[in-house]
Amino acid sequence: MAGRAVRVGVGALVVGGATWAVVRFGVPVWLTNRDHPLRPVLEALSWVAGIAGLLVAIGALVASTRAPGGGGSVRNTVTGRVDGQVLQAGTITGPVTMNSTAVALPVWVRLAVAGVVVVVAGVATLAVVVLTRAEEPELRAVVTVGAGSKCAGGWVVPTPAGPVPVSDRPEGATQADQGLVSVTLQGSLPAAVVLQSMRAEVVSRRPASTGVWLETPCGGDVTPRSFGVDLNKPSAAAVGLPGADGGEKVPAPSFPFQVNESEVEQFLITPNVSTDDVEWRLRVTWTSGTRRGETVIDDNGRPFRTTGTTAVSALYCADLNAGTWHPADSSARCGPLRSAAEAGLTGTWEGRGTLRVADDGTAVWTTGTGEARIRLLSILNQRATADVTASTTPEIAAGERLSLFYFADGIAAHSQLGAELTWCRPGKACG
C-alpha cells in the first residue's frame, strides 16, 4: 500500500500542478486571452487542482509512513522462491507461497484522488470552451455576389450554344467588372465591434475572360453604404461612393462603423477591374475594447472573382419576358458592343477643357488644371465605361471609373466618386 500511496500522491501533484501552470502562465497561446469571461473561472479551478494535488500528495506520504512496511526498524529478508505477496518479520528460509488480497487505500485518499480528477476534468472542459470561443470570429459576414445594375456589371460566360436562362448567378459565370458584392456584417458578441477600415486584397490575376457578356439592365442611383474597390492595384482601400436616397444626394460613406450582436451594417461593394480576371478578398479591420483583429471576407470559402469585359466576343441582352439572355443586335434594347469609331466617339469634344478620343479608344482630357488619360473599356448603345489611367487634374483621380452616356453631339460622364463632366462637339451647346 505504501508504494501505491506514493504513486497516487506524486501523480496527483504532477497533474494538479501542471494544470495550474498551463493556465497561470498562458501556455498554449490561446489561454493568454485574459479578456475572456470564462478566464477567472478557469484560473480558480486551476488553483483548486494544484492545491488539491498537493494535499493528496501530502496525505499519501503520511499514509505511506503508517502502512505496514512503510516505516519502522525491522529489517526483513527472504531467501528461496517466493510467490504472491509476502508480509514478514524476521527471517524466512525455504520456499514460501502466500496468497493475500491487496490492501485498499483509505477512503479519504480515494475521495481526494477522485476530487482531483473531477477538478482537472472541469479545467480541461472549460479550456476547450475557451479555445472554441477565442477562435470564434468577432464578426459574422453574410455575402451575396450579384450582377450589379448600373448599365455595367453582369456576367461573363463561355460562349453558349443558344439563349442563356436568366438567373441570379448563371452556372459557370464570372462576375463582370462593375458587378456588386453585398456584405452584411454583425457582431458575434453583445460588446460593440468598431469597423475601422476595409480593403481589397488581390489573390491572383490573369487576362480578362473570353466568352460572352450577359448584360444587366440599367438601375437607379447608387444607394448609401456603397464602396468601390480598384482591383487594378494589388491592394486597395474601399472608397465610399456618393449616392442618392429618395432623390436626395447622399455623401460618400466613410469608416468607422459599429456593429454588435443585435446591430448590423450592410455594405455594397463595386469591384473595378479593367483588362484582367482577378481573384480577390476583402479584409475588414476592427477593434472591440482593447482587442484588435482582422476578418477576411470571401465568396463563401472561395475568393471573389471579377473579370474585365475587354476580351468578350459578344453581348447578350436580358429578355425578362422570355426569361433568357440572347445575342444583341442593332434593334435590341441593350445594343451591340461597339468600337470608339463605330459609336462616333472619336475626334475632339469641348466642354470643361478639351477631350480628344483616338480610334483605339484612348482619350486625353486637357484642362486648365492638368491632364487626364482615359481608356474606353466597353461601348454599348448610347453608353460606355472608361477608366482614368493617369491624371494630374484634381477633378478626377487615376484609377477612377467613368460611366458615359453619349449621343450625336455630346457626352455626359459621371465619375465613380461623384464628379459630373460634359463635352460637346465644337460649335454645339453643352448643358
Stockholm file with secondary structure:
# STOCKHOLM 1.0

chainA/1-431         MAGRAVRVGVGALVVGGATWAVVRFGVPVWLTNRDHPLRPVLEALSWVAGIAGLLVAIGALVASTRAPGGGGSVRNTVTGRVDGQVLQAGTITGPVTMNSTAVALPVWVRLAVAGVVVVVAGVATLAVVVLTRAEEPELRAVVTVGAGSKCAGGWVVPTPAGPVPVSDRPEGATQADQGLVSVTLQGSLPAAVVLQSMRAEVVSRRPASTGVWLETPCGGDVTPRSFGVDLNKPSAAAVGLPGADGGEKVPAPSFPFQVNESEVEQFLITPNVSTDDVEWRLRVTWTSGTRRGETVIDDNGRPFRTTGTTAVSALYCADLNAGTWHPADSSARCGPLRSAAEAGLTGTWEGRGTLRVADDGTAVWTTGTGEARIRLLSILNQRATADVTASTTPEIAAGERLSLFYFADGIAAHSQLGAELTWCRPGKACG
#=GR chainA/1-431 SS CHHHHHHHHHHHHHHHHHHHHHHHTTCSGGGGCTTSTTHHHHHHHHHHHHHHHHHHHHHHHHHHHHSTTSSSSCCCEEESCEEECCCCCSEEESCEEECCCCCCCCHHHHHHHHHHHHHHHHHHHHHHHHHHHHHSCSEEEEEEEECCSSSSCCEEECCCSSCEECCSSCTTCEEETTCEEEEEEEESSSSCEEEEEEEEEEEEEEECCCEEEECCCCCCCCCSSEEEEETTSSEEECEECCEEETTEEECCCCSCEEECSSCEEEEEEEEECSSEEEEEEEEEEEEETTEEEEEEECBTTBCEEEECSTTEEEEEEEETTTTEEEECCTTSSSCCCCCTTTTTCCEEEEESSEEEECTTSEEEEEETTEEEEEEEEEEETTEEEEEEEEECSTTSCTTCEEEEEECSSEEEEEETTSCEEEEECTTSCCC
#=GC SS_cons         CHHHHHHHHHHHHHHHHHHHHHHHTTCSGGGGCTTSTTHHHHHHHHHHHHHHHHHHHHHHHHHHHHSTTSSSSCCCEEESCEEECCCCCSEEESCEEECCCCCCCCHHHHHHHHHHHHHHHHHHHHHHHHHHHHHSCSEEEEEEEECCSSSSCCEEECCCSSCEECCSSCTTCEEETTCEEEEEEEESSSSCEEEEEEEEEEEEEEECCCEEEECCCCCCCCCSSEEEEETTSSEEECEECCEEETTEEECCCCSCEEECSSCEEEEEEEEECSSEEEEEEEEEEEEETTEEEEEEECBTTBCEEEECSTTEEEEEEEETTTTEEEECCTTSSSCCCCCTTTTTCCEEEEESSEEEECTTSEEEEEETTEEEEEEEEEEETTEEEEEEEEECSTTSCTTCEEEEEECSSEEEEEETTSCEEEEECTTSCCC
//
